[in-house]
Amino acid sequence: MNPLIAGLYAITPDIADTDTLLLRTRAALTGGARVLQYRNKTASAALRCEQAKALRALCMEFAVPLIINDHLDLALDVDAAGLHLGGDDGDIAAARAQLGPAKLLGASCYDRIELAQSAVSAGADHIAFGSFFASSVKPDAVRPPVNLITLAKNEFRLPVVAIGGITLHNAPQLIAAGVDAVAVISAVFTAPDVAAAAREFQDLFETSHEKKSKAL
């Protein structure tokens, strides 16, 4: 299992101003985000390249992996730690061939365990399910049951990520189901104190691990 995909998996919102993006991202990393995904659906190719390069330097400072959403060429250009592909964002096997074996490769599997099976067979080393809760980013997304996490953890020996409308109030049930990481945009990046929000999410995982250790 890849130990890099664990805890708070922060995903950047669509922010056009690079300085603002870096300021909020630094706060999230300071608060304890363990993974960062660069996702910007509205930026031009030039702006995506500018922001991805700046985020890579920031992530290196914090020793946190930077994963690029959708754009294989961008992930290669900035030498990101990895790539995440949605269902319509490219062929996983082809991406793995270009990335090589050392890079991270995640895949969105929505509410379908068979998509996870195909993704893992094609070379994904972590899989994401969701939207588990109502999401302002993807309001029409499918809603898998929480027990899909447990089913996936029983079938695959690799990290499982939950995404979609995750907050400090509903994240504990996903962690209890066995999820390795929670992917969060709004509840971190739009919080009044981004660092504090990130810290609280990460604390949920640490508290859960402490409880499990005591129970053994």
TINUZA-393325 format. One line per 10 residues: number of its first residue (from 1); their letters; for each residue z negated, x negated, y negated of C-alpha. Coordinates in steps of 0.05 Angstrom, whole numbers, plus 5000, padded with zeros to 4 digits. Example, Ala and Ser with C-alpha at 12.3 -4.5 7.8 and 13.67 -1.06 7.14 Angstrom:
BEGIN
1 = as = 4844 4754 5090 | 4857 4727 5021
***
This chain:
BEGIN
1 = mnpliaglya = 5000 5000 5000 | 5017 4975 4931 | 4951 4966 4893 | 4986 4967 4825 | 4995 5043 4826 | 4924 5068 4817 | 4882 5104 4766 | 4909 5127 4699 | 4985 5123 4698 | 5002 5132 4624
11 = itpdiadtdt = 5072 5158 4606 | 5096 5149 4535 | 5117 5210 4494 | 5182 5212 4454 | 5162 5172 4392 | 5219 5147 4348 | 5176 5099 4307 | 5164 5037 4348 | 5103 5015 4309 | 5070 5082 4322
21 = lllrtraalt = 5088 5078 4395 | 5059 5009 4402 | 4995 5028 4365 | 4982 5088 4411 | 5002 5049 4473 | 4955 4992 4456 | 4899 5042 4449 | 4916 5072 4518 | 4916 5003 4550 | 4852 4984 4515
31 = ggarvlqyrn = 4821 5047 4543 | 4839 5026 4613 | 4908 5054 4632 | 4928 5017 4695 | 5003 5032 4694 | 5051 5047 4636 | 5116 5084 4642 | 5165 5082 4584 | 5199 5149 4579 | 5239 5170 4517
41 = ktasaalrce = 5289 5226 4527 | 5312 5228 4455 | 5321 5155 4436 | 5388 5120 4429 | 5404 5063 4477 | 5389 5012 4422 | 5321 5043 4406 | 5303 5047 4480 | 5319 4973 4487 | 5278 4955 4426
51 = qakalralcm = 5218 4996 4449 | 5222 4974 4521 | 5221 4901 4502 | 5162 4911 4456 | 5124 4950 4509 | 5138 4897 4561 | 5106 4844 4516 | 5046 4890 4505 | 5038 4905 4579 | 5041 4831 4595
61 = efavpliind = 4983 4821 4547 | 4942 4871 4586 | 4968 4851 4655 | 4992 4922 4666 | 5059 4938 4700 | 5113 4970 4657 | 5157 5020 4693 | 5221 5046 4661 | 5238 5119 4670 | 5309 5135 4693
71 = hldlaldvda = 5347 5075 4665 | 5359 5022 4718 | 5401 4980 4670 | 5344 4979 4619 | 5293 4961 4673 | 5336 4902 4692 | 5351 4881 4621 | 5278 4876 4600 | 5254 4851 4668 | 5205 4909 4674
81 = aglhlggddg = 5157 4913 4732 | 5195 4972 4760 | 5234 5037 4754 | 5220 5111 4764 | 5275 5158 4785 | 5277 5234 4781 | 5318 5276 4828 | 5381 5271 4786 | 5371 5201 4757 | 5405 5158 4808
91 = diaaaraqlg = 5408 5135 4880 | 5342 5105 4904 | 5373 5059 4956 | 5423 5032 4905 | 5367 5021 4855 | 5325 4984 4907 | 5384 4939 4923 | 5392 4920 4850 | 5318 4914 4835 | 5303 4872 4896
101 = pakllgascy = 5242 4878 4940 | 5190 4854 4890 | 5198 4908 4837 | 5162 4975 4837 | 5205 5037 4851 | 5177 5107 4844 | 5210 5174 4858 | 5197 5245 4835 | 5189 5290 4895 | 5168 5354 4859
111 = drielaqsav = 5139 5401 4911 | 5176 5377 4973 | 5150 5331 5026 | 5221 5322 5053 | 5242 5291 4987 | 5185 5241 4995 | 5208 5224 5065 | 5279 5211 5040 | 5254 5170 4980 | 5209 5126 5023
121 = sagadhiafg = 5265 5115 5073 | 5311 5094 5016 | 5262 5043 4988 | 5212 5078 4942 | 5143 5045 4945 | 5106 5102 4910 | 5120 5176 4904 | 5103 5229 4852 | 5092 5304 4859 | 5085 5357 4806
131 = sffassvkpd = 5080 5392 4758 | 5012 5411 4786 | 4993 5449 4723 | 5029 5482 4665 | 5062 5428 4624 | 5089 5429 4553 | 5136 5372 4571 | 5168 5409 4629 | 5148 5482 4623 | 5196 5506 4678
141 = avrppvnlit = 5176 5453 4730 | 5158 5474 4801 | 5084 5478 4817 | 5063 5447 4884 | 4996 5464 4916 | 4942 5412 4908 | 4937 5403 4984 | 5007 5372 4982 | 4972 5309 4959 | 4929 5307 5021
151 = laknefrlpv = 4989 5321 5065 | 5028 5264 5033 | 4969 5216 5038 | 4964 5231 5112 | 5038 5218 5124 | 5053 5159 5079 | 5017 5092 5072 | 5036 5084 4999 | 5010 5109 4932 | 5016 5182 4913
161 = vaiggitlhn = 5020 5201 4840 | 5006 5270 4810 | 5040 5293 4746 | 5044 5354 4702 | 4995 5385 4654 | 4938 5340 4677 | 4876 5340 4635 | 4805 5313 4641 | 4784 5382 4666 | 4834 5390 4722
171 = apqliaagvd = 4844 5317 4743 | 4781 5315 4787 | 4811 5364 4838 | 4872 5320 4845 | 4828 5258 4855 | 4786 5296 4905 | 4850 5312 4943 | 4864 5237 4949 | 4914 5222 4895 | 4920 5149 4877
181 = avavisavft = 4941 5158 4805 | 4949 5213 4753 | 5009 5209 4707 | 4990 5234 4638 | 5027 5241 4572 | 4997 5292 4524 | 4924 5289 4544 | 4924 5215 4528 | 4975 5203 4473 | 4960 5265 4431
191 = apdvaaaare = 4884 5258 4437 | 4845 5246 4372 | 4821 5180 4403 | 4874 5154 4451 | 4830 5097 4477 | 4771 5143 4490 | 4816 5192 4527 | 4845 5137 4571 | 4775 5111 4585 | 4751 5180 4607
201 = fqdlfetshe = 4810 5188 4655 | 4797 5119 4685 | 4723 5135 4691 | 4740 5195 4735 | 4770 5149 4787 | 4713 5099 4783 | 4662 5155 4791 | 4700 5182 4851 | 4702 5114 4883 | 4628 5104 4872
211 = kkskal = 4613 5171 4906 | 4656 5153 4965 | 4623 5086 4973 | 4554 5117 4973 | 4575 5168 5024 | 4597 5114 5073
***
